[in-house]
Amino acid sequence: MNFIISGKNIEVTPGLKDAIEQKLGKLERYFTPETEINVTLSVEKGRQKIEVTIPVKGNIIRSEQTSDNMYVSIDLVEEVIERQLRKYKNKLVARSQGHPTSYTSTGNSFRKEFFETEDDAAEDDEIQIVRTKKFGIKPMFPEDACIQMELLGHSFFVFSNAETDEVNVVYKRKDGSFGLIEPEFS
């Protein structure tokens, strides 16, 4: 695995680098040697934050953890990534109807051993949709969608963009600003 480690408002010391490579290095049993792991460390208002992003064949495995101590954040992020990997594995195995060898030969980022362990299948909760909601979507501008979202007290809002006629999502960011998600078809 190739680690790309950077810091924002923090110097990436050899001790931090070693801790990251040691903790996240445990995940190398799942990935091929050329898999890149992007790690960004930052300090914001005294909070120690680590962001880990692992691109894997059309998807992204990502976690962001914050605590008062960077080493604690590193431990937390490793646990979350491992949990995500187990869920992702179960999804891939289910999609390939129990024949994961088709995934290992298609240029995937995972080692064959990733699919061979069976012990974590019972450990994870299956994703279960418990409610389906339907509503009419009327065309509106992103700014109007933000206002509607605020009026409803929601953290996101799905709407039809009046400018592009595509379904978009506006969402409230942690810093109080707004974000817009637009579809991109590849």
C-alpha positions, 0 to 999 in steps of 0.5 A: 500500500502506498501512503500519501500523508499530508498535514494542515496546521500540523507537522507530520512528525515521524512518530505520527507517520509511523503510527499511521503506517502501523495502524492502517498497515493492518489493512494491507492484508485486504489490498493489493500493493499498489493501492493508495491510501490518502491520509490528511491530518489537521488541527482545528480549534484544538481538535485533532482530525484525521481523514482517510480516503481509499479509492477502490474501483469506482468507489471510495472508502472514507472515514474522518475522525476527530478527538483531542488526541491525534493518536486516538483519532488514528485508532478510531479511523482504523476501526471505522475503515475496517468496519466499512471494508467488511460491509463492502466485502459482504456487498461485493460477495452478495452482488457476485452471488457468492462467487467473488473470484469474478471480482478479484480478476477484474482489476479490483484493488483487493487481494483474493484473501479479502474475500476468503474470510467468512468470520465477519459476515455475521458480525455486520448488520445488513443494510436495511431500508425501513422507510420509503418516501415519495414526494413531488419534485418541482423545479427550483433554483439551488438557493430556493432549495436551501431556503426550503431545506431550512424551513423544513429543518432538514440537513439536506434537500432533494430537488429538480434544478430549474437551470439544468433539469437534473435532480440535485441535492443541497446540504448543510455543511458542518461549518454552517455553509451549504453544499450542492451535489450535482450528478455526473454521469461517466 
